[in-house]
Amino acid sequence: MSEEQESFTDSLPGFEDMKQGDLKSIAEASEALGVTQRTLRFYEDKGLIQPGRVGSMRVYSRREMGRMQLIMRGKRLGFSIREIGEFLSLYDGESGTIGQMQHLKSRINERLVELKEHHKAIEQTIRELEQMDREAQERIEAEAGRSN
């Protein structure tokens, strides 16, 4: 694990007591990460993590735990599994060419534009709903005034 990866995993929940070479069972890893064991197996099936084996038991190293944190971040930010796989390969330093980094940056900027557009639409919807709420309140007060 690179120094950058090491410092990243040091700040993650579930890593406080985990040293280089320590392993977690699938139950321990799922609990530390806040995901189900099925989720861990899913990402293994997709090739995004590669837990080790002790007999038939899956074991998770700091590297796999860190990769899971990056996967979860990618999902939270709205990236596809394919895109997350591309990001992980860049993070691992397996294929960090300038062209690939530019592609990553481009995809991140596209996602930022999408989210900013959604943010504007949500703000507009909130303003409209607040206006409708004020109008409804005014009508309620007007009707209550007529009833008295």
PyMOL commands that place a pseudoatom at each C-alpha (Angstrom):
pseudoatom trace, name=CA, resn=MET, resi=1, chain=A, elem=C, hetatm=0, pos=[0.000, 0.000, 0.000]
pseudoatom trace, name=CA, resn=SER, resi=2, chain=A, elem=C, hetatm=0, pos=[1.356, 3.402, -0.928]
pseudoatom trace, name=CA, resn=GLU, resi=3, chain=A, elem=C, hetatm=0, pos=[1.991, 6.128, 1.652]
pseudoatom trace, name=CA, resn=GLU, resi=4, chain=A, elem=C, hetatm=0, pos=[-0.996, 8.074, 0.268]
pseudoatom trace, name=CA, resn=GLN, resi=5, chain=A, elem=C, hetatm=0, pos=[-3.243, 5.019, 0.590]
pseudoatom trace, name=CA, resn=GLU, resi=6, chain=A, elem=C, hetatm=0, pos=[-1.919, 4.358, 4.087]
pseudoatom trace, name=CA, resn=SER, resi=7, chain=A, elem=C, hetatm=0, pos=[-2.735, 7.897, 5.264]
pseudoatom trace, name=CA, resn=PHE, resi=8, chain=A, elem=C, hetatm=0, pos=[-6.186, 7.652, 3.654]
pseudoatom trace, name=CA, resn=THR, resi=9, chain=A, elem=C, hetatm=0, pos=[-7.045, 4.452, 5.495]
pseudoatom trace, name=CA, resn=ASP, resi=10, chain=A, elem=C, hetatm=0, pos=[-5.707, 5.782, 8.813]
pseudoatom trace, name=CA, resn=SER, resi=11, chain=A, elem=C, hetatm=0, pos=[-8.576, 8.277, 8.928]
pseudoatom trace, name=CA, resn=LEU, resi=12, chain=A, elem=C, hetatm=0, pos=[-11.352, 5.766, 8.207]
pseudoatom trace, name=CA, resn=PRO, resi=13, chain=A, elem=C, hetatm=0, pos=[-13.711, 4.180, 10.730]
pseudoatom trace, name=CA, resn=GLY, resi=14, chain=A, elem=C, hetatm=0, pos=[-12.752, 0.577, 11.406]
pseudoatom trace, name=CA, resn=PHE, resi=15, chain=A, elem=C, hetatm=0, pos=[-9.052, 1.238, 10.889]
pseudoatom trace, name=CA, resn=GLU, resi=16, chain=A, elem=C, hetatm=0, pos=[-8.190, 2.616, 14.324]
pseudoatom trace, name=CA, resn=ASP, resi=17, chain=A, elem=C, hetatm=0, pos=[-6.711, -0.689, 15.523]
pseudoatom trace, name=CA, resn=MET, resi=18, chain=A, elem=C, hetatm=0, pos=[-5.863, -2.160, 12.119]
pseudoatom trace, name=CA, resn=LYS, resi=19, chain=A, elem=C, hetatm=0, pos=[-2.173, -2.322, 11.258]
pseudoatom trace, name=CA, resn=GLN, resi=20, chain=A, elem=C, hetatm=0, pos=[-0.530, -3.261, 7.977]
pseudoatom trace, name=CA, resn=GLY, resi=21, chain=A, elem=C, hetatm=0, pos=[-0.931, -7.029, 7.638]
pseudoatom trace, name=CA, resn=ASP, resi=22, chain=A, elem=C, hetatm=0, pos=[-3.955, -7.250, 9.952]
pseudoatom trace, name=CA, resn=LEU, resi=23, chain=A, elem=C, hetatm=0, pos=[-6.974, -9.012, 8.525]
pseudoatom trace, name=CA, resn=LYS, resi=24, chain=A, elem=C, hetatm=0, pos=[-10.697, -8.769, 9.209]
pseudoatom trace, name=CA, resn=SER, resi=25, chain=A, elem=C, hetatm=0, pos=[-13.266, -11.487, 8.631]
pseudoatom trace, name=CA, resn=ILE, resi=26, chain=A, elem=C, hetatm=0, pos=[-16.183, -10.698, 6.342]
pseudoatom trace, name=CA, resn=ALA, resi=27, chain=A, elem=C, hetatm=0, pos=[-18.375, -10.118, 9.421]
pseudoatom trace, name=CA, resn=GLU, resi=28, chain=A, elem=C, hetatm=0, pos=[-15.839, -7.719, 10.966]
pseudoatom trace, name=CA, resn=ALA, resi=29, chain=A, elem=C, hetatm=0, pos=[-15.287, -5.916, 7.661]
pseudoatom trace, name=CA, resn=SER, resi=30, chain=A, elem=C, hetatm=0, pos=[-19.001, -5.506, 6.977]
pseudoatom trace, name=CA, resn=GLU, resi=31, chain=A, elem=C, hetatm=0, pos=[-19.590, -4.158, 10.479]
pseudoatom trace, name=CA, resn=ALA, resi=32, chain=A, elem=C, hetatm=0, pos=[-16.643, -1.730, 10.300]
pseudoatom trace, name=CA, resn=LEU, resi=33, chain=A, elem=C, hetatm=0, pos=[-17.726, -0.475, 6.870]
pseudoatom trace, name=CA, resn=GLY, resi=34, chain=A, elem=C, hetatm=0, pos=[-21.452, -0.340, 7.645]
pseudoatom trace, name=CA, resn=VAL, resi=35, chain=A, elem=C, hetatm=0, pos=[-22.390, -2.589, 4.721]
pseudoatom trace, name=CA, resn=THR, resi=36, chain=A, elem=C, hetatm=0, pos=[-23.798, -6.091, 4.456]
pseudoatom trace, name=CA, resn=GLN, resi=37, chain=A, elem=C, hetatm=0, pos=[-21.711, -9.161, 3.805]
pseudoatom trace, name=CA, resn=ARG, resi=38, chain=A, elem=C, hetatm=0, pos=[-23.673, -9.535, 0.583]
pseudoatom trace, name=CA, resn=THR, resi=39, chain=A, elem=C, hetatm=0, pos=[-22.431, -6.078, -0.497]
pseudoatom trace, name=CA, resn=LEU, resi=40, chain=A, elem=C, hetatm=0, pos=[-18.829, -7.157, 0.056]
pseudoatom trace, name=CA, resn=ARG, resi=41, chain=A, elem=C, hetatm=0, pos=[-19.392, -10.322, -1.989]
pseudoatom trace, name=CA, resn=PHE, resi=42, chain=A, elem=C, hetatm=0, pos=[-21.066, -8.255, -4.739]
pseudoatom trace, name=CA, resn=TYR, resi=43, chain=A, elem=C, hetatm=0, pos=[-18.042, -5.978, -5.134]
pseudoatom trace, name=CA, resn=GLU, resi=44, chain=A, elem=C, hetatm=0, pos=[-15.775, -9.016, -5.053]
pseudoatom trace, name=CA, resn=ASP, resi=45, chain=A, elem=C, hetatm=0, pos=[-17.832, -10.571, -7.874]
pseudoatom trace, name=CA, resn=LYS, resi=46, chain=A, elem=C, hetatm=0, pos=[-17.449, -7.323, -9.836]
pseudoatom trace, name=CA, resn=GLY, resi=47, chain=A, elem=C, hetatm=0, pos=[-13.666, -7.503, -9.374]
pseudoatom trace, name=CA, resn=LEU, resi=48, chain=A, elem=C, hetatm=0, pos=[-13.416, -4.254, -7.413]
pseudoatom trace, name=CA, resn=ILE, resi=49, chain=A, elem=C, hetatm=0, pos=[-12.037, -5.903, -4.277]
pseudoatom trace, name=CA, resn=GLN, resi=50, chain=A, elem=C, hetatm=0, pos=[-10.020, -9.092, -3.896]
pseudoatom trace, name=CA, resn=PRO, resi=51, chain=A, elem=C, hetatm=0, pos=[-10.189, -10.339, -0.322]
pseudoatom trace, name=CA, resn=GLY, resi=52, chain=A, elem=C, hetatm=0, pos=[-7.673, -12.965, 0.654]
pseudoatom trace, name=CA, resn=ARG, resi=53, chain=A, elem=C, hetatm=0, pos=[-8.627, -16.424, 1.821]
pseudoatom trace, name=CA, resn=VAL, resi=54, chain=A, elem=C, hetatm=0, pos=[-7.791, -18.375, 4.919]
pseudoatom trace, name=CA, resn=GLY, resi=55, chain=A, elem=C, hetatm=0, pos=[-9.158, -21.762, 3.995]
pseudoatom trace, name=CA, resn=SER, resi=56, chain=A, elem=C, hetatm=0, pos=[-12.602, -20.947, 2.630]
pseudoatom trace, name=CA, resn=MET, resi=57, chain=A, elem=C, hetatm=0, pos=[-13.010, -17.807, 4.773]
pseudoatom trace, name=CA, resn=ARG, resi=58, chain=A, elem=C, hetatm=0, pos=[-12.690, -14.378, 3.152]
pseudoatom trace, name=CA, resn=VAL, resi=59, chain=A, elem=C, hetatm=0, pos=[-10.309, -11.998, 4.920]
pseudoatom trace, name=CA, resn=TYR, resi=60, chain=A, elem=C, hetatm=0, pos=[-10.012, -8.264, 4.317]
pseudoatom trace, name=CA, resn=SER, resi=61, chain=A, elem=C, hetatm=0, pos=[-6.755, -6.327, 4.525]
pseudoatom trace, name=CA, resn=ARG, resi=62, chain=A, elem=C, hetatm=0, pos=[-6.309, -2.573, 4.987]
pseudoatom trace, name=CA, resn=ARG, resi=63, chain=A, elem=C, hetatm=0, pos=[-6.043, -2.335, 1.197]
pseudoatom trace, name=CA, resn=GLU, resi=64, chain=A, elem=C, hetatm=0, pos=[-9.436, -3.978, 0.618]
pseudoatom trace, name=CA, resn=MET, resi=65, chain=A, elem=C, hetatm=0, pos=[-11.022, -1.929, 3.390]
pseudoatom trace, name=CA, resn=GLY, resi=66, chain=A, elem=C, hetatm=0, pos=[-9.637, 1.249, 1.804]
pseudoatom trace, name=CA, resn=ARG, resi=67, chain=A, elem=C, hetatm=0, pos=[-10.883, 0.171, -1.625]
pseudoatom trace, name=CA, resn=MET, resi=68, chain=A, elem=C, hetatm=0, pos=[-14.346, -0.405, -0.144]
pseudoatom trace, name=CA, resn=GLN, resi=69, chain=A, elem=C, hetatm=0, pos=[-14.317, 3.128, 1.299]
pseudoatom trace, name=CA, resn=LEU, resi=70, chain=A, elem=C, hetatm=0, pos=[-13.475, 4.475, -2.166]
pseudoatom trace, name=CA, resn=ILE, resi=71, chain=A, elem=C, hetatm=0, pos=[-16.212, 2.331, -3.755]
pseudoatom trace, name=CA, resn=MET, resi=72, chain=A, elem=C, hetatm=0, pos=[-18.768, 3.602, -1.261]
pseudoatom trace, name=CA, resn=ARG, resi=73, chain=A, elem=C, hetatm=0, pos=[-17.664, 7.186, -1.878]
pseudoatom trace, name=CA, resn=GLY, resi=74, chain=A, elem=C, hetatm=0, pos=[-17.974, 6.667, -5.628]
pseudoatom trace, name=CA, resn=LYS, resi=75, chain=A, elem=C, hetatm=0, pos=[-21.489, 5.228, -5.274]
pseudoatom trace, name=CA, resn=ARG, resi=76, chain=A, elem=C, hetatm=0, pos=[-22.489, 8.083, -2.968]
pseudoatom trace, name=CA, resn=LEU, resi=77, chain=A, elem=C, hetatm=0, pos=[-21.248, 10.555, -5.588]
pseudoatom trace, name=CA, resn=GLY, resi=78, chain=A, elem=C, hetatm=0, pos=[-23.304, 8.838, -8.299]
pseudoatom trace, name=CA, resn=PHE, resi=79, chain=A, elem=C, hetatm=0, pos=[-20.635, 7.056, -10.315]
pseudoatom trace, name=CA, resn=SER, resi=80, chain=A, elem=C, hetatm=0, pos=[-21.268, 3.708, -12.026]
pseudoatom trace, name=CA, resn=ILE, resi=81, chain=A, elem=C, hetatm=0, pos=[-19.475, 0.527, -11.041]
pseudoatom trace, name=CA, resn=ARG, resi=82, chain=A, elem=C, hetatm=0, pos=[-17.469, 0.707, -14.278]
pseudoatom trace, name=CA, resn=GLU, resi=83, chain=A, elem=C, hetatm=0, pos=[-16.365, 4.263, -13.484]
pseudoatom trace, name=CA, resn=ILE, resi=84, chain=A, elem=C, hetatm=0, pos=[-15.495, 3.306, -9.922]
pseudoatom trace, name=CA, resn=GLY, resi=85, chain=A, elem=C, hetatm=0, pos=[-13.360, 0.469, -11.296]
pseudoatom trace, name=CA, resn=GLU, resi=86, chain=A, elem=C, hetatm=0, pos=[-11.526, 2.978, -13.499]
pseudoatom trace, name=CA, resn=PHE, resi=87, chain=A, elem=C, hetatm=0, pos=[-10.962, 5.283, -10.524]
pseudoatom trace, name=CA, resn=LEU, resi=88, chain=A, elem=C, hetatm=0, pos=[-9.637, 2.398, -8.425]
pseudoatom trace, name=CA, resn=SER, resi=89, chain=A, elem=C, hetatm=0, pos=[-7.127, 1.438, -11.102]
pseudoatom trace, name=CA, resn=LEU, resi=90, chain=A, elem=C, hetatm=0, pos=[-5.856, 5.033, -11.116]
pseudoatom trace, name=CA, resn=TYR, resi=91, chain=A, elem=C, hetatm=0, pos=[-5.741, 5.072, -7.317]
pseudoatom trace, name=CA, resn=ASP, resi=92, chain=A, elem=C, hetatm=0, pos=[-3.730, 1.856, -7.331]
pseudoatom trace, name=CA, resn=GLY, resi=93, chain=A, elem=C, hetatm=0, pos=[-1.250, 3.458, -9.706]
pseudoatom trace, name=CA, resn=GLU, resi=94, chain=A, elem=C, hetatm=0, pos=[-1.689, 0.565, -12.119]
pseudoatom trace, name=CA, resn=SER, resi=95, chain=A, elem=C, hetatm=0, pos=[-2.378, 2.802, -15.086]
pseudoatom trace, name=CA, resn=GLY, resi=96, chain=A, elem=C, hetatm=0, pos=[-2.101, 6.460, -14.121]
pseudoatom trace, name=CA, resn=THR, resi=97, chain=A, elem=C, hetatm=0, pos=[-1.331, 8.007, -17.481]
pseudoatom trace, name=CA, resn=ILE, resi=98, chain=A, elem=C, hetatm=0, pos=[-2.047, 11.681, -18.056]
pseudoatom trace, name=CA, resn=GLY, resi=99, chain=A, elem=C, hetatm=0, pos=[-4.797, 10.768, -20.530]
pseudoatom trace, name=CA, resn=GLN, resi=100, chain=A, elem=C, hetatm=0, pos=[-6.542, 8.590, -17.963]
pseudoatom trace, name=CA, resn=MET, resi=101, chain=A, elem=C, hetatm=0, pos=[-6.238, 11.255, -15.295]
pseudoatom trace, name=CA, resn=GLN, resi=102, chain=A, elem=C, hetatm=0, pos=[-7.706, 13.794, -17.729]
pseudoatom trace, name=CA, resn=HIS, resi=103, chain=A, elem=C, hetatm=0, pos=[-10.585, 11.393, -18.401]
pseudoatom trace, name=CA, resn=LEU, resi=104, chain=A, elem=C, hetatm=0, pos=[-11.150, 11.045, -14.647]
pseudoatom trace, name=CA, resn=LYS, resi=105, chain=A, elem=C, hetatm=0, pos=[-11.100, 14.812, -14.201]
pseudoatom trace, name=CA, resn=SER, resi=106, chain=A, elem=C, hetatm=0, pos=[-13.502, 15.226, -17.114]
pseudoatom trace, name=CA, resn=ARG, resi=107, chain=A, elem=C, hetatm=0, pos=[-15.948, 12.698, -15.644]
pseudoatom trace, name=CA, resn=ILE, resi=108, chain=A, elem=C, hetatm=0, pos=[-15.760, 14.391, -12.237]
pseudoatom trace, name=CA, resn=ASN, resi=109, chain=A, elem=C, hetatm=0, pos=[-16.486, 17.771, -13.835]
pseudoatom trace, name=CA, resn=GLU, resi=110, chain=A, elem=C, hetatm=0, pos=[-19.437, 16.307, -15.757]
pseudoatom trace, name=CA, resn=ARG, resi=111, chain=A, elem=C, hetatm=0, pos=[-20.841, 14.965, -12.501]
pseudoatom trace, name=CA, resn=LEU, resi=112, chain=A, elem=C, hetatm=0, pos=[-20.351, 18.366, -10.839]
pseudoatom trace, name=CA, resn=VAL, resi=113, chain=A, elem=C, hetatm=0, pos=[-22.312, 20.045, -13.643]
pseudoatom trace, name=CA, resn=GLU, resi=114, chain=A, elem=C, hetatm=0, pos=[-25.122, 17.470, -13.299]
pseudoatom trace, name=CA, resn=LEU, resi=115, chain=A, elem=C, hetatm=0, pos=[-25.309, 17.956, -9.543]
pseudoatom trace, name=CA, resn=LYS, resi=116, chain=A, elem=C, hetatm=0, pos=[-25.292, 21.754, -9.827]
pseudoatom trace, name=CA, resn=GLU, resi=117, chain=A, elem=C, hetatm=0, pos=[-28.181, 21.544, -12.311]
pseudoatom trace, name=CA, resn=HIS, resi=118, chain=A, elem=C, hetatm=0, pos=[-30.090, 19.272, -9.920]
pseudoatom trace, name=CA, resn=HIS, resi=119, chain=A, elem=C, hetatm=0, pos=[-29.326, 21.691, -7.092]
pseudoatom trace, name=CA, resn=LYS, resi=120, chain=A, elem=C, hetatm=0, pos=[-30.781, 24.608, -9.088]
pseudoatom trace, name=CA, resn=ALA, resi=121, chain=A, elem=C, hetatm=0, pos=[-33.898, 22.585, -9.916]
pseudoatom trace, name=CA, resn=ILE, resi=122, chain=A, elem=C, hetatm=0, pos=[-34.358, 21.632, -6.265]
pseudoatom trace, name=CA, resn=GLU, resi=123, chain=A, elem=C, hetatm=0, pos=[-33.940, 25.252, -5.149]
pseudoatom trace, name=CA, resn=GLN, resi=124, chain=A, elem=C, hetatm=0, pos=[-36.562, 26.343, -7.712]
pseudoatom trace, name=CA, resn=THR, resi=125, chain=A, elem=C, hetatm=0, pos=[-38.962, 23.641, -6.514]
pseudoatom trace, name=CA, resn=ILE, resi=126, chain=A, elem=C, hetatm=0, pos=[-38.456, 24.728, -2.896]
pseudoatom trace, name=CA, resn=ARG, resi=127, chain=A, elem=C, hetatm=0, pos=[-39.188, 28.368, -3.803]
pseudoatom trace, name=CA, resn=GLU, resi=128, chain=A, elem=C, hetatm=0, pos=[-42.371, 27.340, -5.630]
pseudoatom trace, name=CA, resn=LEU, resi=129, chain=A, elem=C, hetatm=0, pos=[-43.550, 25.147, -2.763]
pseudoatom trace, name=CA, resn=GLU, resi=130, chain=A, elem=C, hetatm=0, pos=[-42.856, 27.911, -0.247]
pseudoatom trace, name=CA, resn=GLN, resi=131, chain=A, elem=C, hetatm=0, pos=[-44.890, 30.331, -2.400]
pseudoatom trace, name=CA, resn=MET, resi=132, chain=A, elem=C, hetatm=0, pos=[-47.757, 27.842, -2.608]
pseudoatom trace, name=CA, resn=ASP, resi=133, chain=A, elem=C, hetatm=0, pos=[-47.589, 27.365, 1.166]
pseudoatom trace, name=CA, resn=ARG, resi=134, chain=A, elem=C, hetatm=0, pos=[-47.811, 31.143, 1.723]
pseudoatom trace, name=CA, resn=GLU, resi=135, chain=A, elem=C, hetatm=0, pos=[-50.767, 31.404, -0.658]
pseudoatom trace, name=CA, resn=ALA, resi=136, chain=A, elem=C, hetatm=0, pos=[-52.554, 28.524, 1.065]
pseudoatom trace, name=CA, resn=GLN, resi=137, chain=A, elem=C, hetatm=0, pos=[-51.957, 30.140, 4.470]
pseudoatom trace, name=CA, resn=GLU, resi=138, chain=A, elem=C, hetatm=0, pos=[-53.335, 33.474, 3.183]
pseudoatom trace, name=CA, resn=ARG, resi=139, chain=A, elem=C, hetatm=0, pos=[-56.486, 31.727, 1.922]
pseudoatom trace, name=CA, resn=ILE, resi=140, chain=A, elem=C, hetatm=0, pos=[-56.908, 29.914, 5.242]
pseudoatom trace, name=CA, resn=GLU, resi=141, chain=A, elem=C, hetatm=0, pos=[-56.607, 33.214, 7.113]
pseudoatom trace, name=CA, resn=ALA, resi=142, chain=A, elem=C, hetatm=0, pos=[-58.994, 34.955, 4.697]
pseudoatom trace, name=CA, resn=GLU, resi=143, chain=A, elem=C, hetatm=0, pos=[-61.603, 32.196, 5.116]
pseudoatom trace, name=CA, resn=ALA, resi=144, chain=A, elem=C, hetatm=0, pos=[-61.183, 32.229, 8.896]
pseudoatom trace, name=CA, resn=GLY, resi=145, chain=A, elem=C, hetatm=0, pos=[-61.735, 36.025, 8.870]
pseudoatom trace, name=CA, resn=ARG, resi=146, chain=A, elem=C, hetatm=0, pos=[-64.973, 35.642, 6.911]
pseudoatom trace, name=CA, resn=SER, resi=147, chain=A, elem=C, hetatm=0, pos=[-66.276, 32.975, 9.271]
pseudoatom trace, name=CA, resn=ASN, resi=148, chain=A, elem=C, hetatm=0, pos=[-65.969, 35.277, 12.278]
for i in range(1, 148): cmd.bond("trace and resi %d" % i, "trace and resi %d" % (i + 1))
show_as sticks, trace
zoom trace
